[in-house]
Structures are given as structure tokens and as C-alpha cells.
């Protein structure tokens, strides 16, 4: 697979190239660039299949670059130092990212996902969603058995854990099963109006109908579901509810 590295840090480019050339012979680096403008020229000239793309660069961001190219033609892996909001937007859009310094195991996982990835149409939808989420996160991409579901946060009533899977319950009464843990979605949905009431449940507080007191208590949701609130989470849950009173 032909790839380019676009990053304004030469040391970071050299480091990533070294790992790829040493351990991932199936990836051929056909060029490097240190910014958005040069990156666009490089992509046009070399027609790569895969972009390793930094988030913050001196003349803009990786998101700016994506806005200037035909996104349907490329797979993208972001490579970045930690930027909380940018990484959150990337995760909501189901796009792979690697934190610097890149670990070979993380790189292997990201490349394997690309190898198994579905249609270029879905890739473009994920990238389009990412660019939308940069300004305001209001949708989440959920990889399901049938492809990728793009769901508005306001349409999610609750999430329920089943070991390494999570089921999303929507206001349409549709259920979407995703092969990711509830913990991953807890990290993504915090500060978005959701609360983890129990090791197995996250609820959208906008759909909380009633709270029944008890040892931990029970959250009654608009869809009629009764969700346990653990004793450990009760105090924090009540504090959150106090903001609605």
C-alpha cells in the first residue's frame, strides 16, 4: 500500500518511517511533507492510498488538509501528540489515530483495521463526519455488523455492556450492537449529557423520566427501562441530577 507522511516534525516523520520500513514492508512510503499546502501537492503528485496525518501543523491542521482533497480516495490514520478535543472528535468519527511516540503494536492494529475496512463510501462518510464533529460533536459513528451507523447523540437513550460488546438503544427502538467496550464509550460520552450509572450501563440524562431511591437507586428511562444506579456512583449521580432541579 502506497502511503505518505504529513507532519511538521522531521523527527516524528523519521521515527514513523523507520518503524514502517523495519516492521511493515507492505507499506511503501512514497513521500513526506511538513504542512498542509505541501501535503496537498504531495498527495496530488503521488496518489497514495494511505495518509499518515498530523493534527497540528504550522500552516494549519490535518482537518484543513482533508477539507481540500477528495476524501473518498484515501484511508487516513492520524498521528498526534495528545489533543483532547481533536482526539475526541476523531474517536466519535471512528477514525484511527496514533499517539506520539508511535507504538508498533498500535500501528499494527490500525493497519489491520484498514485491511479489513469496508467500502470507500463508508470511509468518506467517516471523514465527512469528522470534519463536522470538529466544530460541534453531535453525531457518533458506530461500527456494527452491517457496516457503520451514523447516529445523533440526541437519539441515544442508553448504552448497555455485554463483556466486550456495547448495545446502543435509540429512541426509534432500534438497537445497535458494537464490538467495543462500554468503557470506551464512557470516555467519549462524558460531558455530553451522559452518565455511567453502573458498570453495565450509561444513560442519556435527557431521557431520564424518574429516579427511585434505594441502596443505589434506579433510573427509570423514557423507554420504560429500569437502570440500576450503583452505590459507588449514587452520590455523583445525585450531584449531577441537582443541576436539573
N, C-alpha and C positions, 0 to 999 in steps of 0.2 A: 504494500500500500504506500502510495506516494504521500509525503507529509511535509509541512513547513512549520517552522517555529517562529512565532512572532512575540517578541519580548524585548523590552528596552534594557534589560540587564544582560550584558555579554556573558558574565559568569554563569547566570542561570541558563542561558542558551547552550553554553558549552557543557554544562552539567547534564542537562536533559539529553543532548545529542550523544554524550558519552554513554549514558545508560542504554539508549535506544540502539546504538551501534554495537554495543557489547552484548546485550541480552535479548534484543528483539529484532532479529535480522529481517523479519517480514516487513518492517517499517523502513522505508528509504527516505531519508531527509533530502529534499531537492532544493532547499533554500532556507534562508533566515532573514528576518527583518527586525528592526528595532523600534517600529512605531506603526501607527495606523496608516498613514499615507503610503509609506514604503511597503507595508504589508499588503495593501490593496494591489499595488503594482506587481508584487511578487506572486500573488495568487492569480492574477490575470495572465502573467507570463508562464507560470509553471503548471497551472491546472492541477493542483493537488487534490487528493481525496479526503485528507485529514488535516485539520488545523489545530496546532497546539498554541493556545492564545492566552496571553497575559491579560489581566483585568485592567490594571492601572499602568498607563504609559505616558510619556512626556507630552505627546501631541494628542492625547485622548484616551479612550478606553477600548477594550475588546468589544464592548457593546456598540460603540460608534462604528467600528470596522464592520461588524455584522450588518449594520444598517446600510452599508454601502455596497454590499455584494449580493449575488444571487444565492441565498442561503440554502436553496434546495439541492445544491451540488456538493455540499461538504458535510462531513462529520466534524464535530468540534469537541475538543477537550480543553477546558480552561485550566490554566496553571497560574496559581496566585499565592502571594502571602495572604494571611488571613484578613479578610474584609467582611465583617459580619453581615452587612446588608447585601452586598454583592453575592456572597455565598448563599445567603437565604434565598435570594431571587433565583439563583442557578438551581438550587435544590428543588424549589417549588416547580421549576420547569422540567425537572427530570433529566437534566444535562449533567454529564460527568465533569468533575473538577478534581484537580490535584493540588494539594498544598505544598508550598516550598518549605524545605528541600524535598524534592520528589522521592518517594519510596518506590522501589522496583515492584513490590507486591501490589501497591495501589495502581501503578501504571499497568501492570498485567491485568488487573481486574477491569480497568477502564477499557483496555483494548479488547478484552474478551466480550464486553458488552457491545462494543461496536461490531465485532464479528458476528454476534447473534442478533444485531438490531434489525428492525423491520424496514418498512418502505421509506424511501426518501421523503415521501409526503408527510409521514409522521415526524421525521427529523426536522423538516421545515416548520411544522406546527409547533414543535417544542421550542425551536429558536424564535419563532414569532411570539410565542407565549413569554419567553424570557424577556424579549425587548419590551413587551407590555408590562411585565412584572417589575422591570427596573424602576418605572415611575410609580406604580401602585400595585402591590400584590393583592389580587382579588381572585385569582384562579390557581388551581394546582393541577399538575399532570400526574395521573395515577396509572402506572403500568399495570394492566390487567391481563387476563388470559387471552383476551380478544384483541389486544392492541394497547392503545393509550387513551384513557378517558380524560378530557379536559373539563374540570368541574369548578364552578364558582364556590368559594368558601361559604357564601351565604346559603348555599343549597345543601350543606352538610349538617346533619343533625347530631351525629355522634360517630365515634370510631371504636371498634372493639377488637381486642387482641385474641389471636389464636396461635400461640407459640411464635413462629417466625412469619406469620401472616397477619394482616390487618384488614378488617371488613369496614367499609365506609357505608353508612346508612344515610340516604338522601331524602329530601322532602318529597320527591317523586315516588318514594317507596322502593326505589331501585337500590340494590346492594352491589358494591364493587369490592371484590377480593383482590388484595395487593400483596405481593410477596416481599414485604418489608415489615420490620418490627414496629410496634406501637411507639417505642422509644424514639425512633427516627422521626415520626410524625409529631411527637410531643415537642421535640426541639424545633420543628418547623412551625408549629401552630401556636406556640407560646406568644403572647402579646397580640394575638389575632382574634381574641374573644373566645378562645377555647380553654378548657381546664381539664387536667387529668385527675379524675376523682378517685381512681383506683388503679391497681397495676394492670387491669384489663380494659379500662375504659377512659376515653376522652370525650367530653361533651361540648357542644356549642352552646354557650350560655344564652344566646339569643333564643334558643328553643327550650329553655328550662321553664316548665309550667308550674312546678311545685316542689318544695323541699320538705320532706318528712323527717322530723327529728328522730334520733336513735343513737346507738353507740357511736356510729359514724354518721348514720343518716342515709336517706335515699333521695336521689334526684329523679323526679317524675318529668319525663320529656314530652314534648308536644305530640310525638308519635305513639304515646302510650307506654313506652319502655320505662322500666324502673331500674335505675342505675345505682349501684352501691357506692357510697362515699366511705372510704377507709378511715379508720380512727386517726391514722397518721396525717391524712390530708384534710380532716374536718376543719381544723382551726383556720388554715389558709383558705379553704373553700368559703367559710363563713365571712372571712375578711373580704374576699372578692365579692360576695353577694351584697355586702354592706354598701358597696359602691352603686348598687342598683336601687337601694332603698331611699 
